[in-house]
Amino acid sequence: MLRPFVAYLRVYEPLSVFGDPPDELLLKAVEAAGLSRADAAEREHLLWLKSQISIPVRLLPAERADRRPAPSARTDVLVLDPAEVPGREGSDRGAEPLVCPLEVRARSAAALVGFLDEAHPALRAAVLDAYDLPTETVKVRANGALRDLHGPTMHVLSTTWTVPLPWFSLIDPDQRRLVLGSGPSDPARELSWRATMEDARNRIAEAEELVEGALGDAGPTRILAETSRWLSNFHPGSAVELDYGGLVQLIEDPVLAMDTSADEVHAILEALRQEAVEEVAEAFETLRDYWGELAARERFN
């Protein structure tokens, strides 16, 4: 079964952030640690599918017929040992686990609100007709679902078919986690990076300053600024994970093993420090060709 072609930027916060003591259901889910990062996308897809085949159809996944959040809203979490985060090895052994809630209902609600604000009127009308609900009712219910969040914002950002290049500025290219497995369809297949929150914030602050100085308030600068603001919402003892997710299914073994996207982004930042314009252009062209080819596959799906 194919995973969705989605990449993720996740934040894992210390368990104590979620309550002292934490909710009993959440505590049991963290102790079990039954959901792997490879399972997360399939879990999100399953919850959405169940919402669409239910009678009546649910407006949002992980939602009961009475519109209350299902218990999975509290128990669908990814759990990370602090010792598995570069920069925290050894000193944090035995420390409390780091937790990333999937927040599928709340994330879907946020996406629905964005869709209603931005979609073409004909497409928006078709979706609303399917639910037989007026726009304002849908918005009220979606905004109500955002209260599911464990804090002021979502712990997961996702993007389809590509990875926003500014995200690579958060991590150290040398700290990648690569698992090829038996091939593109292997659920264990992975390309990801992890960083402490402190390192991620320091890196993105420097990147934003460099890019803004070179490009002004252009697209990459805005993405860096938005991501930096997003990170500021979380506990300083958190960890950040950049995960290619289901995109690894699109990339053959030799290409995935030699993926240098993170290195190229950091080469661009170094070139900006040195004001080496030609090197910036060369690295950007390499990235544009690589990710442009992957993104182009969306047109065939």
PyMOL commands that set and color helices and strands:
alter all, ss='L'
color gray80, all
select helices_A, chain A and resi 15-18+24-32+37-53+72-75+82-84+104-118+121-131+135-148+165-170+173-175+197-215+219-231+245-250+253-257+261-274+277-300
alter helices_A, ss='H'
color red, helices_A
select strands_A, chain A and resi 6-14+77-80+98-101+156-160+176-179+190-196+239-243
alter strands_A, ss='S'
color yellow, strands_A
deselect
rebuild
show_as cartoon
